[in-house]
Structures are given as structure tokens and as C-alpha cells.
Amino acid sequence: MAQQVAGAAAAPPPSSASTVAEVIVTATKRSSSVQEVPAAITAVSSQQIQQRGIHSTEDLQFAVPSLQVGNIATQGYTDITIRGVGLNTGSQQTPAVAVYVDGVYQPHSTLGGLQEVDLNQIEVLRGPQGTLYGRNANGGAVDFISDAPTHAFGGYVMGAAESYGEYRGQGMINLPLGDNWALRGVVNYDDRQQGFIKNIVPGGQSLDRGTDISGRLRLRGDLSSTLSVDLEYAGDHSYGPFGYLTLHGQPTTAVPPSAVIAMAPWQTSVTGPSGSNHSYNLGSLTLAWTSPIGLFKSITAYQADTSYLLIDDSGYNAVGLAGAQPISNTFRFVADTFTQEVNWSDKLGPVDAIAGFFFMQDNNRQDEFFAFPNGEPGPFGVLSAPGSSIDVATPKYNTTSEAGYGDVTWNITSQLRLTGGVRYSAEQQKVVGVDTLSGPVLALFGLPDPLVSSCGNVEADFSSVTPRGVLQYDLDRDNNVYGSYSEGYKAGGVNTSNCTQFKPETIDAYELGYKGRFLDRRLTVGLSGFYYDYDNLQLSQVLQTSSNTVNAKSARIEGLEFESTFAPDAHLAFNASATWLDATYTNFISPDFLNPAVGNAPCPAGVPAGQGCQNVSGDYLDNAPKFQANAGASYRTDEMSWGRLVGRVDVAYRSTTYFREFNLPLDSQGAYTLVNLGLTWTHPNDKYSVRLFANNAGATPYISTMGSSVALGSRFISWGNPRQYGIEAKASF
């Protein structure tokens, strides 16, 4: 019901209106105006999703302040960071921004890129959400809310043609089934025939291309006047050579003179085969019962996720040893997840209360196999002999998570509110890891052939108590201020390559905010200042053949955010946001395996001497640009006999962004600006529309994520999308 309210509230105002439409959000597990929620939250409506052409989570970052999103192309993960807190490439077990789809928690970062199809709204909460969302929501939470079935027959078909030979088709139908039931189904098909990543080797595969089909089916009904049910199935299936590896900087390992190395944006030079196959299925049951003692809500869900990826990990076309020398990297990931959440909410006089319980059982396994069929720069930075291989396997990583929470808002007066909440979480992990190194490469080091490193039946237990408190005061009906304190917690885990455990990371967050409406509510303004004490943050570290998660002892994050919308009349609309961020390590010594000769500090325990250990205290955090801004403007013509036009321009700016803690030039993406353009024609009866668009119109190259490889002696990167233009046509019925 809250989702239907949100849809009505987020609808565009009539052409004669001159106020910013009221937006209702449910991200705090209560229905409230976004201007009245005492937290930093942005809601992107279905109309904005369509006008801006938001088709992926990566597109979303240019519509929300403080949000950074990148795709880790070597393994298909989506890296989401908010205010400098996020995945920190490599720690895929515990992403730090919680993602939900229709109230269902998504435990793995492979699911953060779920197609945004037939959505009512996207809500992004910034800052630790340790009480209401709890599990690993240190950076914040992203809620994808789909359109619910209604009792009106209707639907649409849409088709699009874009550059790079990309074709999209989408269809939706909504069916009323009697007085109490309704069904809504949507299917989306996307086929990119040319790759975003061009292979400069004659006859080589162009990459980052393929086919994706996704869909959703929702059945909604009223079992009685007080009990409703919502059944949902959602699936996303893709195949094609989406994954890729492209180098950033010359390798420091031995490279044959004849090697062809691609260094220009959106290029690769690998010659080995590439391919991927990803399948995701979700089934959920949501029950809502309005009882005499309050509203009870239950969300039961089962998810199955399977990923297969084959890429050439050589990084270049090396010719001269024995012909082409690809390194075959085969990555498999399989997970099944059961979640159950039950909550109760009610208004008891001046008190609004909510309490709930969350349970999750997640079982996953993964395997990454590197084959060196002809010999290559090997896992220790030397040439391996033909026939070598490395198998990094985690046959079991099972997690059981339980939590209970409560949150109470006391309306002390009509203007003053006090909120207090707490969550207790407990998590148990059972892990098995087996790494196998075999082949002649081992003979170079006098090691047995094969060498097996086993990490069997390791168990780890973690628990936390995360409170929050908020004080909010209404200056008048259009202006309010708030102050909050909250704690975030992300569970620790096990490095299966060496059986070590890494610690949980925690955040103590302080925030002051203001929200106001002016000029007869034609202008909205939101301001917030925040300070984080960040302890034991988890990040990836590469040592020889393994990528482990380690803890940086402490960091500090402080910043200012601004967000505003302005509708001066029925034709014009503006939006703008900006973030100033100071996010630095305050106590961290880290080895730089790509620069072992520049060490200036004693290496931490477990790291061999001479590995470039450096004191990086004072360096900037990953994915935390010091300044970022988004701005947009749209113009809507009057309604004419031929229809109306809406033109839109969106601009996004990011200052220098670092992807490794050493803050070297090669570790960064310099400042850049992106421009997206759109022009939409709509028929007078709103049944037909055509949209022309150009995304990244200036063809600005920018790095979205970065990793490093000791074997290659180099960094590898994923590129943001290049310029793409096209046309989209839609017919409704």
C-alpha cells in the first residue's frame, strides 16, 4: 500500500502546476514525505528514471549525491560506494551498501546491477543504517521499488535502437482479476551486438557485449479487508563476453618485445576466448495484516544466483614465445539465499513504533581457475613453464544471520520529535577453502607438484549492537532541522586462501541536517553535514596468488551535502546536488606489491619484508572524490494539438578519484565531466512517446573501478560507458 501511495505522490504535476511534487518514501519502513524524514535520502521517481534513461545501477550515480558505482568487469561485481564507504574491490562477501528489491535483501554484489525495469521509485539512504537495515549497511541502503499491480487494465510496449548495435525491447501488462486480485508482468530484452571494449588485435573479440533478458511477475490480492498478499517472481539472465581485462600502465613483469598492449580508453588486446553466463531468480511472498494491535508485515524470499565467466587474464597479446599466449581465467559463483523478515508497526498516542526480526541463510561457493597453457608471466612475477595452473576454490561459504530491532519516535510536541532505536545482530560463518597450484612453475621454487593449501571447516562468529538516536525540530510547516547519531557494523569474514580472519568494520556517524521548502513550495533545499569515525575498514590486498581482505585500522570521513529541486513554472524544472568530502586513512600501513622497492614502514604481521610497506595515513580513501556534483534541467512545452516536448540535459562532475590507498597518479582517475541529453515527444492522449538521447555526449573516458595483479605487475581497470546515442519509442494501452 505504501508503494501505491509513493507512486501517486511521485507522479508529475499537471501542466498548470508550479510546485515540486510531494514525494512519499518508505525507506525508513514508514510512509513519510522525503522532506520530513530526518535523514539524507534521495528518491528517484519512475518519471525521472524514464526521462534520464537510467537503465543500470551505474547510471543511478549521476542522479544521487555522494554515490559512486562501478562494475568490476573481471568478475561481474557491482561496486557501490556512498560517502566513501562501500565494497572496496575484492571483499565481495560483504558489500557495505545494502541493496533491496521490493523489500528483499540482496546479499551479494553480483545482484546490485539488477535491471531497473518497470520501477515505481528508487530510494537511496546515505549514512549507516545499522538499526532498521542492519546487515552490512555501513554506507547506506538502496531500495528498488517496482510498480505494484492495480485494478485498471493497461500496459505498454517499448522498443529502442542505439549505437554499438544495441537493441532493447520491453513489454508490460496489468490485468485486474476480479474485485480483489490483480496481476502485473513485465519483460525486458537487451542485445548489444558490438562491444564497448574494442579489441585492437586483428580478429580478436570485442568485449563488454551480449544479451540480457529480465522480467518480473507480481500477483497481488486482498484475502480479507485486513489481510493482503503479494507474490513476486523476478529473474535476470545474461550471456555473452561481458567480462574483460584491460591494463592501466605498462606491466613491470617480463613482457615479450612483440607484445601488443592496449592503453587507450575502451580498448583491449587479449586473444584468448571470453564469455559469461549469469542467471538470477527471486521468489517472494509478502503478507500485510492490519490487526487490532497494529500492522504486521512478513517478507519471505528465496534467491538463486549462478555466474560463469571466462576471460583472458594475460592483459595483452604476447607473441614470440609459442604463438599467442593467453591466460585462461575461469570464474564460477553459485549461491542460494533464504531470507525472512517480520515486523510490526503502530501508532500509540504520541509514539510511532516499529519492531522486527530478520533471518538469512546464505550458501555460496566459488572457484577461480587460472591456466597457463603456453607459459606466461607467472603468479610470482616470473615466467611460468607451459602447463602450469592455479585453482583458487571456496567450495563452501555458508552464512547464518539473525537480528532483532526496535525503533520508536516520540512526538514530544507538534514540532519536536525524538527517535531512538537499537538492533542486535548475530552471524555465524562456516567456510572451506582449497587452493591448488600445479605444473612446472612450482619447480622454479623447489615446491612439490602439486601444492595444495587447504582451509577446511573454519567457523567464525560475529555479533553487534547498533543504536541510533535522532532529534528533529520543525521550524514551521516547510522547514525542519535534525541531528542524529548512529552506528554501522559490517561483519568480518574468512580469507580462504590462508585461513585468516578479518575483523568487522564499524562506523560511529554524526549528522546535522536541514530541509526546507520555499517560494510556495516551488523550491526544495536539503543540507547535511556529517562526521564518521571509521574503524577496521575492510579492503582488498593482493599477495602473490591470492586476494585477501584486510583491515585498515582507522579512517575519518567528514563532508557536506547539498541537494535541491526548483520548478519556477509549469515548463522549467531544475535539480542540483553537490558533495564536499574529506575521507582519509588515519592509521594504516599497507604493502604495495606493485612497488616493493619504495617501502618506508615495517610490514604488518603476515606480510613478508621487502613488499613495499608504506604508511598511508593521510591518504584519501578509495572511491571518495573530494568534490562531486550533479545538475539537470528540463523544459516542457505547452500541450499542443500535436502533443508536447520535454528536453533534458544532465551534467555530472567528479574531481580526482583514487582506487588504491597509495594515491599514486596511476591509482587514480582525474577530474571529469559527463553530459547526457534527451528529447521526448508525447502524444496528446499520452499513449505514444518517442525519446531521442545521447549519453556521455562528449565521449569522456573515465575509469569506474580498478584492481591490481602481481602476476602482471600492473593495474587493471573497468571503463565507464562510452558515448551512446539512440531512439526509444513507446506505445501504451
SULUR-V121358 format. One record per residue. N is the residue number from 1. RES is the residue in three letters. PHI is phi in whole degrees, 0 to 359 (none if undefined). Layout:
# SULUR-V121358
((N:RES:PHI) (N:RES:PHI))
This chain:
# SULUR-V121358
((1:MET:none) (2:ALA:296) (3:GLN:292) (4:GLN:294) (5:VAL:300) (6:ALA:298) (7:GLY:296) (8:ALA:293) (9:ALA:289) (10:ALA:273) (11:ALA:296) (12:PRO:293) (13:PRO:289) (14:PRO:298) (15:SER:298) (16:SER:272) (17:ALA:284) (18:SER:223) (19:THR:243) (20:VAL:285) (21:ALA:299) (22:GLU:293) (23:VAL:243) (24:ILE:261) (25:VAL:237) (26:THR:238) (27:ALA:294) (28:THR:267) (29:LYS:65) (30:ARG:221) (31:SER:276) (32:SER:212) (33:SER:294) (34:VAL:300) (35:GLN:282) (36:GLU:253) (37:VAL:283) (38:PRO:279) (39:ALA:197) (40:ALA:279) (41:ILE:216) (42:THR:237) (43:ALA:247) (44:VAL:252) (45:SER:280) (46:SER:299) (47:GLN:297) (48:GLN:292) (49:ILE:301) (50:GLN:289) (51:GLN:295) (52:ARG:270) (53:GLY:66) (54:ILE:277) (55:HIS:247) (56:SER:209) (57:THR:296) (58:GLU:297) (59:ASP:295) (60:LEU:296) (61:GLN:297) (62:PHE:268) (63:ALA:239) (64:VAL:228) (65:PRO:293) (66:SER:67) (67:LEU:257) (68:GLN:236) (69:VAL:225) (70:GLY:217) (71:ASN:255) (72:ILE:278) (73:ALA:293) (74:THR:284) (75:GLN:219) (76:GLY:77) (77:TYR:271) (78:THR:256) (79:ASP:261) (80:ILE:250) (81:THR:230) (82:ILE:233) (83:ARG:55) (84:GLY:82) (85:VAL:247) (86:GLY:191) (87:LEU:289) (88:ASN:55) (89:THR:330) (90:GLY:116) (91:SER:270) (92:GLN:292) (93:GLN:292) (94:THR:224) (95:PRO:299) (96:ALA:261) (97:VAL:243) (98:ALA:284) (99:VAL:246) (100:TYR:234) (101:VAL:237) (102:ASP:50) (103:GLY:84) (104:VAL:260) (105:TYR:290) (106:GLN:256) (107:PRO:280) (108:HIS:238) (109:SER:289) (110:THR:293) (111:LEU:265) (112:GLY:292) (113:GLY:257) (114:LEU:306) (115:GLN:304) (116:GLU:276) (117:VAL:244) (118:ASP:54) (119:LEU:267) (120:ASN:277) (121:GLN:192) (122:ILE:240) (123:GLU:243) (124:VAL:239) (125:LEU:263) (126:ARG:251) (127:GLY:102) (128:PRO:303) (129:GLN:242) (130:GLY:290) (131:THR:267) (132:LEU:280) (133:TYR:254) (134:GLY:72) (135:ARG:299) (136:ASN:53) (137:ALA:249) (138:ASN:297) (139:GLY:276) (140:GLY:149) (141:ALA:215) (142:VAL:237) (143:ASP:250) (144:PHE:262) (145:ILE:243) (146:SER:277) (147:ASP:289) (148:ALA:274) (149:PRO:299) (150:THR:235) (151:HIS:264) (152:ALA:237) (153:PHE:292) (154:GLY:176) (155:GLY:172) (156:TYR:200) (157:VAL:232) (158:MET:221) (159:GLY:223) (160:ALA:218) (161:ALA:233) (162:GLU:227) (163:SER:297) (164:TYR:66) (165:GLY:60) (166:GLU:260) (167:TYR:231) (168:ARG:234) (169:GLY:222) (170:GLN:213) (171:GLY:217) (172:MET:222) (173:ILE:221) (174:ASN:240) (175:LEU:237) (176:PRO:286) (177:LEU:239) (178:GLY:78) (179:ASP:279) (180:ASN:244) (181:TRP:232) (182:ALA:209) (183:LEU:232) (184:ARG:226) (185:GLY:227) (186:VAL:218) (187:VAL:228) (188:ASN:233) (189:TYR:235) (190:ASP:225) (191:ASP:230) (192:ARG:258) (193:GLN:273) (194:GLN:248) (195:GLY:277) (196:PHE:292) (197:ILE:253) (198:LYS:274) (199:ASN:271) (200:ILE:274) (201:VAL:275) (202:PRO:306) (203:GLY:83) (204:GLY:282) (205:GLN:290) (206:SER:279) (207:LEU:240) (208:ASP:59) (209:ARG:209) (210:GLY:149) (211:THR:236) (212:ASP:225) (213:ILE:232) (214:SER:221) (215:GLY:194) (216:ARG:211) (217:LEU:228) (218:ARG:235) (219:LEU:245) (220:ARG:233) (221:GLY:205) (222:ASP:254) (223:LEU:285) (224:SER:201) (225:SER:290) (226:THR:240) (227:LEU:231) (228:SER:238) (229:VAL:226) (230:ASP:223) (231:LEU:256) (232:GLU:221) (233:TYR:236) (234:ALA:224) (235:GLY:215) (236:ASP:217) (237:HIS:226) (238:SER:222) (239:TYR:207) (240:GLY:134) (241:PRO:281) (242:PHE:284) (243:GLY:284) (244:TYR:200) (245:LEU:226) (246:THR:227) (247:LEU:278) (248:HIS:229) (249:GLY:99) (250:GLN:292) (251:PRO:297) (252:THR:263) (253:THR:280) (254:ALA:298) (255:VAL:237) (256:PRO:302) (257:PRO:302) (258:SER:274) (259:ALA:297) (260:VAL:257) (261:ILE:243) (262:ALA:276) (263:MET:237) (264:ALA:280) (265:PRO:302) (266:TRP:57) (267:GLN:227) (268:THR:217) (269:SER:221) (270:VAL:282) (271:THR:242) (272:GLY:286) (273:PRO:290) (274:SER:224) (275:GLY:186) (276:SER:208) (277:ASN:210) (278:HIS:235) (279:SER:225) (280:TYR:227) (281:ASN:226) (282:LEU:226) (283:GLY:232) (284:SER:218) (285:LEU:230) (286:THR:244) (287:LEU:243) (288:ALA:230) (289:TRP:236) (290:THR:271) (291:SER:262) (292:PRO:296) (293:ILE:248) (294:GLY:131) (295:LEU:266) (296:PHE:254) (297:LYS:227) (298:SER:233) (299:ILE:235) (300:THR:247) (301:ALA:213) (302:TYR:229) (303:GLN:231) (304:ALA:229) (305:ASP:227) (306:THR:227) (307:SER:230) (308:TYR:228) (309:LEU:219) (310:LEU:235) (311:ILE:222) (312:ASP:271) (313:ASP:269) (314:SER:294) (315:GLY:90) (316:TYR:198) (317:ASN:265) (318:ALA:259) (319:VAL:242) (320:GLY:145) (321:LEU:268) (322:ALA:209) (323:GLY:81) (324:ALA:295) (325:GLN:237) (326:PRO:285) (327:ILE:259) (328:SER:274) (329:ASN:245) (330:THR:249) (331:PHE:240) (332:ARG:233) (333:PHE:219) (334:VAL:227) (335:ALA:214) (336:ASP:227) (337:THR:223) (338:PHE:247) (339:THR:229) (340:GLN:217) (341:GLU:230) (342:VAL:231) (343:ASN:221) (344:TRP:234) (345:SER:217) (346:ASP:195) (347:LYS:249) (348:LEU:243) (349:GLY:64) (350:PRO:277) (351:VAL:246) (352:ASP:255) (353:ALA:233) (354:ILE:215) (355:ALA:216) (356:GLY:199) (357:PHE:224) (358:PHE:232) (359:PHE:224) (360:MET:218) (361:GLN:237) (362:ASP:242) (363:ASN:239) (364:ASN:220) (365:ARG:213) (366:GLN:212) (367:ASP:212) (368:GLU:233) (369:PHE:242) (370:PHE:252) (371:ALA:245) (372:PHE:246) (373:PRO:296) (374:ASN:242) (375:GLY:88) (376:GLU:206) (377:PRO:306) (378:GLY:271) (379:PRO:292) (380:PHE:246) (381:GLY:80) (382:VAL:233) (383:LEU:287) (384:SER:270) (385:ALA:277) (386:PRO:303) (387:GLY:95) (388:SER:282) (389:SER:203) (390:ILE:227) (391:ASP:238) (392:VAL:254) (393:ALA:238) (394:THR:234) (395:PRO:292) (396:LYS:209) (397:TYR:219) (398:ASN:255) (399:THR:231) (400:THR:245) (401:SER:234) (402:GLU:227) (403:ALA:205) (404:GLY:231) (405:TYR:215) (406:GLY:213) (407:ASP:212) (408:VAL:230) (409:THR:247) (410:TRP:255) (411:ASN:278) (412:ILE:298) (413:THR:223) (414:SER:291) (415:GLN:244) (416:LEU:245) (417:ARG:229) (418:LEU:235) (419:THR:241) (420:GLY:223) (421:GLY:208) (422:VAL:205) (423:ARG:224) (424:TYR:249) (425:SER:234) (426:ALA:224) (427:GLU:221) (428:GLN:238) (429:GLN:238) (430:LYS:236) (431:VAL:226) (432:VAL:228) (433:GLY:225) (434:VAL:222) (435:ASP:250) (436:THR:236) (437:LEU:248) (438:SER:217) (439:GLY:109) (440:PRO:299) (441:VAL:303) (442:LEU:290) (443:ALA:297) (444:LEU:294) (445:PHE:243) (446:GLY:67) (447:LEU:263) (448:PRO:295) (449:ASP:232) (450:PRO:273) (451:LEU:251) (452:VAL:240) (453:SER:251) (454:SER:248) (455:CYS:234) (456:GLY:255) (457:ASN:53) (458:VAL:275) (459:GLU:241) (460:ALA:225) (461:ASP:240) (462:PHE:222) (463:SER:211) (464:SER:203) (465:VAL:235) (466:THR:238) (467:PRO:267) (468:ARG:209) (469:GLY:216) (470:VAL:222) (471:LEU:239) (472:GLN:232) (473:TYR:227) (474:ASP:274) (475:LEU:292) (476:ASP:198) (477:ARG:293) (478:ASP:243) (479:ASN:222) (480:ASN:212) (481:VAL:232) (482:TYR:210) (483:GLY:225) (484:SER:217) (485:TYR:231) (486:SER:213) (487:GLU:240) (488:GLY:243) (489:TYR:213) (490:LYS:236) (491:ALA:300) (492:GLY:284) (493:GLY:189) (494:VAL:237) (495:ASN:274) (496:THR:287) (497:SER:286) (498:ASN:225) (499:CYS:65) (500:THR:273) (501:GLN:252) (502:PHE:249) (503:LYS:279) (504:PRO:296) (505:GLU:254) (506:THR:228) (507:ILE:224) (508:ASP:256) (509:ALA:242) (510:TYR:240) (511:GLU:215) (512:LEU:240) (513:GLY:217) (514:TYR:220) (515:LYS:226) (516:GLY:212) (517:ARG:232) (518:PHE:225) (519:LEU:53) (520:ASP:57) (521:ARG:66) (522:ARG:276) (523:LEU:233) (524:THR:242) (525:VAL:222) (526:GLY:229) (527:LEU:231) (528:SER:210) (529:GLY:237) (530:PHE:217) (531:TYR:219) (532:TYR:240) (533:ASP:265) (534:TYR:242) (535:ASP:243) (536:ASN:55) (537:LEU:298) (538:GLN:267) (539:LEU:210) (540:SER:276) (541:GLN:219) (542:VAL:261) (543:LEU:225) (544:GLN:54) (545:THR:271) (546:SER:241) (547:SER:244) (548:ASN:249) (549:THR:267) (550:VAL:235) (551:ASN:250) (552:ALA:276) (553:LYS:301) (554:SER:200) (555:ALA:210) (556:ARG:228) (557:ILE:231) (558:GLU:220) (559:GLY:191) (560:LEU:230) (561:GLU:234) (562:PHE:227) (563:GLU:214) (564:SER:208) (565:THR:229) (566:PHE:214) (567:ALA:237) (568:PRO:295) (569:ASP:206) (570:ALA:287) (571:HIS:258) (572:LEU:259) (573:ALA:212) (574:PHE:230) (575:ASN:219) (576:ALA:205) (577:SER:210) (578:ALA:208) (579:THR:225) (580:TRP:253) (581:LEU:229) (582:ASP:237) (583:ALA:236) (584:THR:225) (585:TYR:288) (586:THR:250) (587:ASN:203) (588:PHE:200) (589:ILE:247) (590:SER:225) (591:PRO:278) (592:ASP:253) (593:PHE:290) (594:LEU:275) (595:ASN:223) (596:PRO:295) (597:ALA:273) (598:VAL:255) (599:GLY:297) (600:ASN:228) (601:ALA:212) (602:PRO:298) (603:CYS:287) (604:PRO:291) (605:ALA:302) (606:GLY:91) (607:VAL:248) (608:PRO:299) (609:ALA:296) (610:GLY:78) (611:GLN:252) (612:GLY:72) (613:CYS:292) (614:GLN:226) (615:ASN:275) (616:VAL:259) (617:SER:303) (618:GLY:98) (619:ASP:283) (620:TYR:284) (621:LEU:289) (622:ASP:293) (623:ASN:53) (624:ALA:225) (625:PRO:300) (626:LYS:294) (627:PHE:217) (628:GLN:216) (629:ALA:212) (630:ASN:232) (631:ALA:213) (632:GLY:214) (633:ALA:215) (634:SER:224) (635:TYR:231) (636:ARG:242) (637:THR:284) (638:ASP:296) (639:GLU:288) (640:MET:247) (641:SER:296) (642:TRP:268) (643:GLY:119) (644:ARG:216) (645:LEU:240) (646:VAL:231) (647:GLY:257) (648:ARG:219) (649:VAL:228) (650:ASP:234) (651:VAL:233) (652:ALA:231) (653:TYR:233) (654:ARG:228) (655:SER:283) (656:THR:307) (657:THR:239) (658:TYR:261) (659:PHE:243) (660:ARG:226) (661:GLU:290) (662:PHE:273) (663:ASN:58) (664:LEU:281) (665:PRO:306) (666:LEU:288) (667:ASP:273) (668:SER:231) (669:GLN:248) (670:GLY:293) (671:ALA:302) (672:TYR:209) (673:THR:229) (674:LEU:245) (675:VAL:231) (676:ASN:243) (677:LEU:235) (678:GLY:208) (679:LEU:221) (680:THR:240) (681:TRP:256) (682:THR:232) (683:HIS:295) (684:PRO:305) (685:ASN:269) (686:ASP:65) (687:LYS:274) (688:TYR:228) (689:SER:209) (690:VAL:225) (691:ARG:235) (692:LEU:257) (693:PHE:209) (694:ALA:218) (695:ASN:264) (696:ASN:49) (697:ALA:301) (698:GLY:272) (699:ALA:52) (700:THR:281) (701:PRO:280) (702:TYR:209) (703:ILE:274) (704:SER:262) (705:THR:212) (706:MET:213) (707:GLY:226) (708:SER:221) (709:SER:226) (710:VAL:292) (711:ALA:301) (712:LEU:273) (713:GLY:63) (714:SER:203) (715:ARG:271) (716:PHE:233) (717:ILE:223) (718:SER:244) (719:TRP:267) (720:GLY:292) (721:ASN:296) (722:PRO:283) (723:ARG:295) (724:GLN:217) (725:TYR:234) (726:GLY:181) (727:ILE:225) (728:GLU:227) (729:ALA:237) (730:LYS:222) (731:ALA:233) (732:SER:252) (733:PHE:217))
